[in-house]
């Protein structure tokens, strides 16, 4: 089911800079405490979770995921431009 315009606008209105700063701070604390190996552990955990959720880790599946991400980005960019013009 495609997201509604209101859902996209709500998503775009999130405090992205603040969220990025919080995420960066969290990762800096983790790496400072546990070293760079922490990043590899997190990546392994994310991959295991994706596989547990049924993600298909094949080259074709990765191409499909990339294509879907590109389509979503284009949609979000369109909504963002329209939202900025409406203000």
C-alpha positions in Angstrom: 0.0 0.0 0.0 1.4 3.4 -1.0 1.8 6.0 1.7 -0.6 8.9 1.6 0.5 12.5 1.0 0.0 13.3 4.7 2.1 10.3 5.8 4.9 11.5 3.4 4.7 15.0 4.7 4.8 13.8 8.3 7.9 11.7 7.5 9.7 14.6 5.8 8.8 17.0 8.7 10.8 14.9 11.2 13.7 16.6 12.9 16.3 14.9 10.7 19.3 17.0 11.7 18.6 16.4 15.4 18.0 12.6 14.8 21.3 12.4 12.9 23.2 14.2 15.7 21.7 11.8 18.3 22.6 8.8 16.2 26.2 10.0 15.5 26.6 10.7 19.3 25.4 7.2 20.1 27.7 5.6 17.7 30.7 7.7 18.9 30.1 6.5 22.4 29.8 2.9 21.4 33.0 3.0 19.3 34.8 4.8 22.1 33.8 2.2 24.6 34.0 -0.9 22.5 36.3 -0.1 19.5 35.7 -0.4 15.8 34.7 -4.0 16.2 31.4 -2.7 17.5 30.5 -1.5 14.0 31.1 -5.0 12.6 29.0 -6.6 15.4 26.1 -4.2 14.6 26.4 -5.0 10.9 26.3 -8.7 11.6 23.3 -8.3 13.9 21.4 -6.3 11.2 22.2 -8.9 8.6 21.0 -11.7 10.9 17.8 -9.8 11.7 17.2 -9.2 8.0 17.7 -12.9 7.2 15.4 -13.9 10.1 12.7 -11.6 8.6 13.1 -13.5 5.3 15.3 -11.1 3.4 16.8 -12.7 0.3 20.5 -11.9 0.1 21.2 -12.5 -3.5 22.5 -10.1 -6.2 19.1 -10.0 -7.8 17.4 -9.2 -4.5 20.0 -6.4 -3.8 19.3 -4.9 -7.2 15.6 -4.9 -6.5 16.1 -3.3 -3.1 18.3 -0.6 -4.6 15.7 0.0 -7.3 13.0 0.3 -4.7 15.2 2.7 -2.6 15.8 4.9 -5.7 12.0 5.0 -6.4 11.3 6.0 -2.8 13.9 8.7 -2.9 12.4 10.2 -6.0 9.0 10.2 -4.5 10.2 11.8 -1.3 12.1 14.4 -3.3 9.0 15.3 -5.2 6.9 15.6 -2.1 9.7 17.7 -0.4 9.8 20.1 -3.4 6.0 20.5 -3.4 6.0 21.0 0.4 8.6 23.8 0.1 6.7 25.5 -2.7 3.5 25.5 -0.6 5.1 27.3 2.3 
